[in-house]
Amino acid sequence: MPPLNDSRYDLAIAARWFVEPSTFGVMESRKLLIRADKIEKIVPAHEDVDAAISRNYGNAVILPAFINCHAHLDLSHTRGQIPDCGSDFAHWLSCVAASRDA
């Protein structure tokens, strides 16, 4: 088996527009380089990169700033009652279900 190429990204996503999450600044013609499900680097869209998968969405907008922003008011009473269940969604959901039964 050949050695892993540490410089290779898992995914490269390019689009005409990119909204920077912390400032909401708009950048034109950007490519996001992703490794292990995290944005590692943002480069000009024309830059050649080594990625397992490359996608160019053309005249689209990449909006990583908008991440599942919603609330469940019916869970407000459980504040501080649900233990830290980690980042696994299925495990977290089982913790929420258990707290509703309590």
Secondary structure, 3 states (H helix, E strand, C coil): CCCCCCCCEEEEEEEEEEECCCCCCEEEEEEEEEECCEEEEEEECCCCCCEEEEEECCCCEECCCCCCCCCCHHHHHHCCCCCCCCCCHHHHHHHHHHHHHC
